[in-house]
Amino acid sequence: MGGMEVDERCRGHQDLRSAILAVYAHRSQTECVLLDDKIAQKWDRNTRNFLVYDDFAHRDFRCIFVLLSILFVTLFVVTGIAVATIGFTSLSQFRFIVIDDGVVLHNNVSVGLMYDGNPLMIDRIAENRSSSIVTFASSFPVASNGWFLSVDGNFSLPKSFKLEGSEDGHSWVVIGASGKMFRCPSFVEARWNFRTDIYFELGACEDRCTDSSRAPCCWAGNTRFFKIDHRWTWPMLYVPTMNLVLMLVCSALAVVCTNQGRTQMIPTVLSLGFAVGGATSVIFAVLWCALPDALGVRHPEESALAWLLGFSNLVLGIATLHAKPRHFVNVIIALGVLVEASHLAHFFIQGGAQASGEGGVLASLHGGFVLLLGVAL
């Protein structure tokens, strides 16, 4: 090696990395011939390793990660507020509609509103009733985050129904139904998805209604009260928490990509991000299964997305640490595929027969963006 001619672009560089970067700065893949035999032997093995990660710094990917950090911190605030106010409405006109075919709404069935689990006494200026619809109105908007049904004696309730609210009596929005699931497509929103294709479940009733009663059903004399509560629960914090994790990971990648000397930390940062995201998802999946809502009911069916993303992130975290740099892009594409599949699977689970095209587009945003980033690399 000592007698061989040295590539001019490598002259003056005493280590492998600076020599590689000298070549890369000229946008060439030509191999340098180095004076040091030991360094020369490492060339073939390490050249691509350095160039793959330094490409992030060379192309302005740091700008992309900065923008993503801003996006995710914005979503963290927006979804945090959405979770804190989920189910809250302030309307003045309401109508209860029975969906069951052939089911008659008896006169002994009443509908009312709740706030923080407590029934509200409202001045009803108008109330009309038919065999399948009950409408009532208040003289002023009523703030509520839940509602209730009351029925005298052992009369049965309809299995499928919905409650709608309006400000003007013309534009109606669904504010409750016989079934509901938590909707968080691509972590860009957090709200209830009210479904009439899920039948209302009549559980056992407590013997007596009290102010501290958390049961979804209780007796008050000869009347049964069925509570439907729309308040937030701790597992719903999964959405803003994941946006916070994504913001921290993108911020760390932006810092690493700012300096070419730190780009070798990219797989470490990504692996740590996958590990934190996976662990966070698994923790919240357990919370969905273990923690009851305000009425003491657990909802393990809501944990599907957290389980899917949890194990996907943990697997990719291990793969990133052990993958060769030239397979780095494949890891990003695999992440996009898994995220896309997880969000779409959860979308169809929580949407059921009422799944909409708009919801599908929202559910595809997160995984679709990661896939595009992987292809662009």
N, C-alpha and C positions, 0 to 999 in steps of 0.2 A: 504494500500500500504506500510505503514511503516514497517510492519512485514514480508513482502515478501522478498525472496532472490533476490539480484541484479545480473544481468548478468555481469560477470567480464569485458567483453568488454566495458560496459557502465560506469564502476566505474571511478570516477574522472571527469566525464563530467557533467557540471552544466547546460547545455542548450541542447535543443532538437537537434539542428543541429550537434553539435560536437559528440553527442551520435550516431546519424545516420551514420555519416561519419566513426566512429569507427567500426561499424558493417560492413559498406560497404567496408572498407579497407580489411576485412577478407573474402570478396566475399560471404556474407551470407545474406539471407533475414529474418533471425530470429528476432522476435521482442524483444527489450530490455524491462525489467521491471524497471522502473525508480522510485526513491524515491519520487519525487515531483508529487503529484496527478494532478496538473494542466498540467504539461508537459506530463504526461502519457495519459491524455485524448486527447491530440492533436496528439498522435503518429500515430494512424491509418489514420488520415486525411492527415497528412503532409509527412509521410515517403516516399511515392512514388513521391510526388512533388519534394523533394530534390534529390532523386536518379535518376529521369529521366534526369534532367539537369546536375547533377554532372557526369553523364555517359559521357557527352561530354568531360569533362576534364580528366576523367579516361582513355578513349580511345584516343588518340592522334588526335582528330578531329581538334585541333588547327593547326596541321601541314597541314591538308587538306585545312583549311581556309587560311592559309598563302600562300599555292601554288595557290589557286584560286585567291587570291589578286594579285599575280604576273602575273597570266594569264590575268586577266581583265585589269590591267594597261598596259600590252603589247598590248591587243586588243584595248584599248583606243588610244594608239599612232598609231597603224596600221590603224584602221578605220578612225581616224582623218586625217591622210595623204591621205587615199583613197578618202575621201569626198572632201578634198581640191583640189585633182587632177582629180576628176571624169570627164570622157569624154575627157581627154587630150590624143592626139595621135601625133606621129611624124613619118610619113610614106611618101613614095615617089610615090607609084602607087595606083590607085583608079579605082573602077568600080561601076557604078550605074546600078542596075538590076530591071526591072519592073516585079512584080510577077503576076499582073492581067492577066488572060487568055484572049487572043484576043485583048488586048490593045496595040496599036502601039505607040511607042515613037516618037513624031514629032521632026523635026529638029529645031523647034523654042524653044525647052526645053533645058536648059543648067544647069550644075551642078558645084558648086564651094565650096570652104572651107571658114570657118570663124574662127577668133580668138577674143574672148571676145566680140562677137556680131558684129564685123566688117569684111566685106568681104576681102579676101586676093587676091592680084594680084600675080599669080604664073606663072612662065615661063613653059608652057606646051611643053615638047619636043615630045610628041606623044599623039594623040587623035583619037580614032576610035568609030564609031557609027553604031549600027544596029537597028532593029525594037524594041528591048527590052533591049539593053545593051549599055551603054556609058562607055568607058575606057579612062583614061588620066593619064599622068605621069609627074613628075617633075624631074629636074636634081639633086635635093637634097631633103632630108627629109623636109616635111612641118609640122610645129607645128600648131595644130588646136584643138579647143574644140567645134566645131559646123560646120554646112554647110548650103548651101542654094540651092534652085531651082529657076530658073528664066524662065518665059514663056512670049512670045510676045502676046499682045492682050488678047483676051478672050478664047484662046485655053484651053482645060481642061487638068488637070494633072492626072496621074494614082493614084488610091486609095491605092494600096499596092506596096511597093518597099523597097529596102534596098541598103545601101552604104557599100562597102567593101574596105579595105585597105591592102596593102602588102609592104614588104620591098624588096622582090626578084621576085615578079610576080608569085610565086608558092604557098606560104602559105598565105591564105587570112583570115582576121578576119572582123567580122561585126562591123562597127563603127557608124552605123546609120540605121534607118528604118522608115517606115511610122508611127510606134507607139513605145512608150517606157514606161517602168515603173521602179521605183527605187527598187533595189534588196538589201536586207540586212538580209539574213537567219541567225538566231541565233546570230545576231550582230557580226559575225565573218568576214564579208566583206561588202563593200558598193560600188555598181557599177550599171550602167544602164543595164537593160534587154531589148534589142531591139527586137520588135515583128512585124512581117509582117502580123499577123492576126488582127491587129488593123489598121483600115483604117485612112488615112491622112485626117484631117478635114480642109476644106477650109473655113476660117472665113472671115469676112469683112475686106477689105484692106483700109489702110489710103490713102488719096488722093496723098500724096507726101512723098517720102523717104527722111529722114534727118539724120544727124549724131547722133542726140539724140533720134531718133525714137526707141521705144521699141516694137512696134507692130510686130506680127509674119508675117504680110503681108503688103506690101506697093507698091505704084506705082512710077516708075521712068520713066517718059515719057509714052511710050506705052508698057512698060514692067512691069510685076508684079514680085516682089521678095518675096519668101516664106522662112523665116528663121527657122532653126531647131537648137536650142541652147542646148548644153550639159553641161553648167556650173553648179556648185553646188548652192543650195539654202539653206536658214537658216533652214528649217525643217529637212534637211538631218543630221544636227548635233545631231539629236535624237539618232543615232547609237553610236557615241563616248560618248555622255552624259550618256546613259544607262550603258555602260561599266564602266564609272567612278563611277556611283552610286553602281553598283555591287561590284566594288573594295572596296569602302568605307564600304559597309555592311559586306563583308567578312573580312576586316581588323578589324572591330569592334568585330565581332564574335571571331576572333582569339585572341584578347586581353581578351575578357570575358572568353573564355575557358582556358586561361592560368592559371587562379586562381580559384580554387574551390569555394572560397568565393564570387565570382561574377557570378556564373553560373545562379543564379536566374534572372539575367538581360537578359538572352537569349530571352524570349518572347518579352520583351520591345524593344530590339535591332531589332529583326525581324519585329515587328509591325512598328517601325519607318522606317525600310528599305522598307517595303511594301508601307507605306504611301508616302515616298519620290519617290519611283519608280512609283507608281500609279499617283501621282500628276505630275511628269515629263512627263509621257506618255500622260496624258490628255492635258497638255499644248502644247505638240508638235502635238497632233492630231488637236487641234484648229489652230495651225500655218499652218498645211498642208491645212486646209480648208480656211484660211483667207489670207495667204500671197501669192502673185503671184510670178512666176519665173522671170527670166531676161527679158522675152518678154511680161510680164504682164498677164500671164495665170495662173489660180489657178488649183490645182490638189487635190481635196478632196478625190479622189479614193485612194490616197496614204496613207490616214490616218487610214485605217482599222486596221493594226497591233497595232498602238498606242492606238486606242480606246479599242481594245480587252484587251491588257495588262494593260491599265490604270484601267479599272473597275475590272479586275481580281485581281490586286494587292491591290486595295482599299478594296475589299471584304475580301481578305485573311488577310489584316492588322487588320481589326475588329475581324475576327474569331480568330486570334492568341492571341489577348488580352483577349478574353473571353473563349477560349478553356481550358479545364483541361490539366495538363501536360501529362497525359497518352494518350491524343489525339494529342500530338505534332507531332508525326510521320505522322498522317493522314493529318495534315496541309501541311507538306512537300510534301506528295504524291499528294494532291490536287493541290498544286502549280505546280508540274511537269506536271500534266494532263492539266491544263489550259494553261501553257506556250507552251506545245507541240501542243495543239489544235490551239492556236493563231498563232504560227509560220507556221504551216502547212496550215491553212486557208489563211494566207497572201501569202504563196508560190504559192498556186493554183490560187489566185486572180491575182498576178503579173505575173505568168508564163503562165496562160491560156492554150491553146492547145500546146504550145511549152515548157511546164514544163518538166524538165529532171530529171532522177533518181539521178544524182549527186546533183542537187539543193535540192531535197527532203531529201537526207541524211544530207546536211548542215542545212536545216531547222529543222531537228529532233534532232540535237546535244544538244541544250540548254535544252529543256524540257526532253529529254531522260536522260541527266546526273542528273537532279534534281530527276527524278523518281528513278533512280538507287540509289541515295543517300538516298531517303526515304525508299526504300526496305531494304537497308543495315542497316538502323537504327533499 
